[in-house]
Amino acid sequence: MLDSKMRGFLNVLIILCITLKTNGFYVGITYIENAVAKGAVCLDGSPPAYHMDKGFGAGINNWLVHFEGGGWCNNATTCLARKNNRLGSSKQMIKQVAFSGLLHNKAKFNP
């Protein structure tokens, strides 16, 4: 049986999780098309991409960025293996990522 402090902590944790879920929203992908001309491309030649959202309200000067990140290839074989998945192609990345406005409006992610 849980003691009252532990039960209170779990209740707060559950409320926080529900709040984060209900205040979350989806942020679309942004492709950096002009990077292709400079040679900055994914393994399949697609442009690099990221998800970003600016803060609002009290967090107007904060922002949250999500980079998918493919990591390094060890050799030509491993590069070819990831060329057609989300680790090597922005075409295969998730088109929308769930963000929580609470995170970047309360946290200090200042540019």
Long-range contacts (C-beta under 8 A, 24 or more apart in sequence): 19-102, 20-100, 20-102, 20-103, 23-100, 23-101, 23-102, 24-98, 24-99, 24-100, 24-101, 25-98, 25-99, 25-100, 25-101, 26-96, 26-97, 26-98, 26-99, 27-51, 27-52, 27-53, 27-66, 27-96, 27-97, 27-98, 27-99, 28-95, 28-96, 29-90, 29-93, 29-94, 29-95, 29-96, 29-97, 31-90, 42-70, 42-88, 42-89, 42-90, 43-70, 43-73, 43-79, 43-82, 43-83, 43-88, 43-89, 44-83, 44-84, 44-88, 44-89, 44-91, 46-89, 46-90, 46-91, 47-90, 48-90, 49-90, 49-93, 51-96, 51-97, 51-99, 53-99, 53-104, 55-101, 55-104, 55-105, 55-109, 56-101, 56-105, 57-105, 58-105, 58-106, 59-101, 59-104, 59-105, 59-106, 59-107, 61-110, 61-111, 62-104, 62-105, 62-107, 62-108, 62-109, 62-110, 63-104, 63-109, 63-111, 64-99, 64-103, 64-104, 64-109, 66-97, 66-99, 68-93, 68-94
